[in-house]
Amino acid sequence: METGSYLLTGVGSGAATFFSTAHGSGRTMSRAKAKKSFHGHELQQSLERRGIYVRTVSYAGLAEEAGAAYKDIDAVVEATERAGLSRRVVRLTPIGNVKG
């Protein structure tokens, strides 16, 4: 939602994992802790100042998804590549998010 994502492609050595790879970076913080650590309204304003439009039904729900509550996506993708699970195609930069 906040830091971006990657489009990955499978590699020939991926048979051991059924040609599957990570679908996200993984959390470093529980949703409950994220809600206590971040204020959804402030997060929305911060994102919009950076050109990322956000539409949410709940500021608490938005706080749960704060970028700091997740592992570094670049490090996760690097590890995925080094493990021979996938290969980077392109890095995507967020321009908008809808949180329901």
TAJO-V835572 format. One line per field, one symbol per residue. burial: b if it has 24 or more other C-alpha atoms within 12 Angstrom, else e. A space follows every 10 residues. Layout:
burial: ???
This chain:
burial: bbbbbbebeb eeeeeeeeee bbeebeeeee eeebbeebeb eebbeebeee eeebeeeebb bbbbbbbbbb eebeebbeeb beebbbbbee eeeeeebeee
